[in-house]
Amino acid sequence: MATGSEASKAAEAVVDWHKHDSKRMLHAVYRVGDLDRTIKYYTECFGMKLLRKRDVPDEKYTNAFLGFGPENTNFAVELTYNYGVDKYDIGTGFGHFAIANDDVYKLAENIKSKGGKITREPGPVKGGSTVIAFAQDPDGYMFELIQRADTPEPLCQVMLRVGDLERSIKFYEKALGMKLLRKKDVPDYKYTIAMLGYADEDKTTVLELTYNYGVTEYSKGNAYAQVAIGTNDVYKSAEAVDLATKELGGKILRQPGPLPGINTKIASFVDPDGWKVVLVDNTDFLKELH
């Protein structure tokens, strides 16, 4: 039986794995009611590219991957269309995705000219200078449009609401080796946000966690599914997640191992708020792309 010091050394080794790993946010998965309509909207209004599409008739669904750059370097959205289902409940917990663009006024005009919906006109954020706008896609998903000079990753945020921000920050640091990049409290509007990720905000896709004062639980709906994160070793990464769940909540849903049929190694878990994350083997993921 391991002594306390042996157990803590083993735990340290597990957490230390993050320093040697090459983790990266790969894609966000969510469900849409009309795949062709959403592809048209994202390509024409947002300027995304359709990267790949796959139909799985045995399971009665079709996937489409869209983004601003190739999947081996950039973040993507993975849209899922389930045969015959044209509507989903987004719930109150999912917030938005974000797109960085060097001219949000022009982008918003383009969206409107193509029949898209702008729910907040472009302009500086209250009390700041960053120009933002909000657009809504045909299924009701919100996209924040952020004015930002050239960036290698225009698809730059996934915003989720959480019930205990400090707990969530600790969880993502310990479970996934993310760095807390920025934290901002906005007492006038009674919320606090934390940005977490693997590189600076203007260089990568970040997770934006929002805590609304006094709100500890949100409905998840059945529309947004999960975010996928690449790792060099799903087994070692799952050990770190397991440690974090024991301390902070959440749980492993699928133990690490190859997926039947395609042999890509994955593991999946939920965080303390029930948001799902899938870990994907980096090498296997690249094979899937070819």
N, C-alpha and C positions, 0 to 999 in steps of 0.2 A: 504493500500500500504506500502511495506517495506521501511524503511529509509535506507540511505547509510550504516550506521553502522550495521543495522540488516542484510542487504544483505551481507556485508563483513563477519559478524559472521557466517552466513549460509554457505558462500563459504568456510570459514576456516573449518567448521565442515565436509564439503564434502571432502576436501583435507586431513583432519585428518583421514578419513576412511582408507587410505592406511596403516597407522601405525597398524591398528587392523586386517587388511585383511591378508590372506595367499595366496598371488598371486604366480603363478608359470608358467613358459613357458611350455606348454603341447606338442604342435607339430607344424610343418610347413606343409602346404598343397600345393602340386603342381601336375601338370598334366604330364603324361608320355604316350608315344605312344605304348608301349608294356609292359604290367605289368609283365609278367613272365620273360622277358629279364632283366628288372630292378631289380626284386627280386633276380634273379640269380647273377647279378653283385654285388649288395649290400651285399649279404650274402657271396659270394665266395671271392670277391676282398676286401671289407671293413671289413668283419667279423661281420656284423649286424645279428640280428635275425629277422625272420618274426614273429611278435607278434600276429597279427590277420588279417583277410581278410573278407570283406563282399561284396556281390554282390547285387545290387539294380536294378533288371531287369526292373521294372516299370519306373525308371528314366534313364535307359540305362547307368549305370556306375558301376564300381567296385573299391573298395578302398583296399589298403593294408597298414598296419602300420608296420614300421620297426625301430629298434633301438638297443641299447646295453644293455638295462635293461627294467624291467617291466614299463608299462605306468603309474602306480600309483606313481612311484618315478622318472622316467627318461623321458627325452625328446624323441620324436619320429618324423619320417617323415611319413606323410600321403600321399601316392601316389594315384592319381586318374586316372583311365583309363576310358575314355568316348568311348562307343562302336563306332567302325569304324573310330576313329580319331587317326592317327598314327604320327602326327607331330604338334609341337607348336613353337611359337616364344617366346624366352626367354626375348627379349628386351634388353635395355642397362642399365636399373636400377638395376636389380637383380645382386648381386655380386657372392656370393658363400655360401656354407655351410662349416663347418670345423669339422674335426675329430682329436681328440688328441690321440696320441699313443706313447708308450714308445720307439719305434724304427721305425722311419719314413723310414730309408733306407730299412729295412726289409719289411715294409708294401708296399713301392713302388715296390720292387722286386716282391712281391706276386701279386700285381695288374697287373704288366706286364706279369708275368708267366701265368695269367689267361686270357690274351688277352685284358686287360684294357689299358687305355691310360693315360700316365703321361705327362703333358704339361710343368712341371718345375721339373727338377731332384732334389732330396733331397740335401740340403746344408743350411748353415747358411743364415739368412736374411742379406741383405746388411747393413753393419754398426752395426750388432748385432751378437748375439751368438745362438739365437733360430734356430733350424733346422726345415725347412719347405719343403714341396713339393706341387705340385698341380696335381690333377687327374681330368679327365673329364668323366662323365658317358655317357651311350649310347644316351641320349637325349640332351647332350651338357651342362648339369649343371656342374658347377665347384665345386670341393671339395678341400679346403686347408687341408693339412695334417700337423699337428703341433706336434713336439716332446715334450712330457710332461710326467713326472713321473706319477705313478698311479693316476687316477682321477675317482671320482664317476660318472662323466658325459663325456664320450668320444665324444658325438655328441654336440660340444661345441659352435658353432657360427652360426648365420644367418646374412650374410652381405648384406646390402641394401645401395644404393646410394641416397643421399639427396641433395637438392638444397640450403639449409641454415642450417648449422650444429647447430648453437646456438639455432635457433628456434626449431629444432627437439629434441635437448637435453631437452629444457624446456618442450616441449610437452610430451615426454615420462616420465619425472619426474612428471609433474602435472596430466596427464591423467591416467597414470598407476602406479605411485609410484615407478618407477625404480630409481636405484641409478647410478650416473655417476661413473663408476669404474676407467676409465682411458681415457686420451685424448692425442693424439700424432700428432704433425704436422710434415710433411715430405716435407720441401720446395724444396728439390732437385727433388722430383717427383711430386710436386705441388698437394698434397692432405693432408687432415687432417682426422683422424679417432677418433671416440668416442665409447667406449665400455659401454653399459648399461645393467643392470640386477638386479637380486634380491639376489645375493650372490657373493662371490669372483669368479673371472674368471676361476680359476682352479677347482672350485667346482660345476659349474652350466653351463647352456646354456646362452649365452649372445647375445644381439643384437649389431652387429658392424655396425655403421653408417659411411659412407664415403662421404666426401665432396671433389670433384675435383675442384680446383681453377677455378672460372669463369663459372662453369657449373651449371645452376639452374634448368634444367628440363631433365628428362630421359623418354625413352619409356618403358612402362610396359610389352609389349607383352601380351600373353595370356597363359603363361606356369605356372609361379609362382602365387599362389593365395593369401595366407595369413598365418599369424601365429596365433595360438590359445593360450590364456592365461587363466588359472584357477583362479577363485575368489570365496570367500565365499558368495558373494551377488552381482549378476549381476545388480540389480537395483541401489544399492549405487555406484558401480563401474562406471556404465553408467552416473551417475550424475557428477562424477569427469571428465569423458571424455567430457561431454557436456560443462562443465566450460572451459576446456582446448581448445576446438574447438572454443568457442566464442572469446577467447583471441588470439589464435595462428593459427587458420585455421583447415581444416579437417572437417568431419561431421559424425554424427551418421547415419548409413544406416538402421539399424534394431533396433527398440526400444526393451528394455529388456522384455523377456517373454518366455514361453515354446514353443518348436518346435512342430508342429503338428506331431502326430504319436508316437514320442519317449518321449515327455514331458521334455526333457532336456532344462533348462533355458539358453538362450544365449542372447547376444547383439552383434552388430557388428558396426564397424566404419572405416573410413579412416583417416590417419594422414595428415598433411599439404601437403605431397608429393603425396598423393593418395595411399599409402601402406595400405592394409587392415589388420585389427586385429579383431578377434572374442573373446569375453569374454564368458567363459563357467562356469556354476555353478560347484564347486568342488564336492559336494555330488552327483549331477546328473551324472557327468563324471565318478565317481567311479562305479555307478550303471551300466553305459553303458559297463563297462569292464567285468561285471559278466554275 
